[in-house]
Amino acid sequence: MLNLGLDKLLWLMTQELWDLRKSILDGRYEDALLIVDELELMSRKSYIRNIRSFLIRLIIHLIKNQVEQRLTNSWVASISGSILEIQDLNLQDNKTSHYVKPGEWDDLLYPAFDAAIKPASAEILNGLYTSKRLLAIVDKSQILEVAKAFLDLTYTNSQKSLPGAIDEILRELPGGKEWEEGQ
């Protein structure tokens, strides 16, 4: 199904490029600029969609951490990997602009949280909680606050310093000190 979406996107972009070329050759520059705008919008939506998938993965692991009150190496790898990927995806090609600006995350975080509940319920304590029950016991605002703290790091740290900054927040999570000490 993912390939169908990607194939459709590539077909649309190819069609748009063909239309752009024809508009330029025909001297229809206003039409060409409209097509460029459409291509930019498609590209932005693609980046946002990818960022959203990493947000969901991040939130799943933050929910698991909050409920199970522990932190595993696997969860740390997933959380860290998600933040590193988000930093990379969010930085536009000009290396100075972001697709999602600081303070604009709520429109992505709230739906990502909702999308994360069902998969998290399947993973927490071997599926002990239904998604409805899990939603009732987690502190959504706390999870989103931690997610925002991780996201804020992507603006203030280089790719090289980001892993260390992530570890600082991880140490403060439930089970973080035990994880750090290898227990």
Secondary structure, DSSP 8 states (H G I E B T S, - for coil): -HHHHHHHHHHHHHHHHHHHHHHHHTT-HHHHHHHHHHHHHHHHHHHHHHHHHHHHHHHHHHHHHHHHT---HHHHHHHHHHHHHHHHHHB-TTSS-BSS-TT--HHHHHHHHHHHHHHHHHHGGGT-S-HHHHHHHS-HHHHHHHHHHHHHHHHHS-TTTHHHHHHHHHHHSTTHHHHHTT-
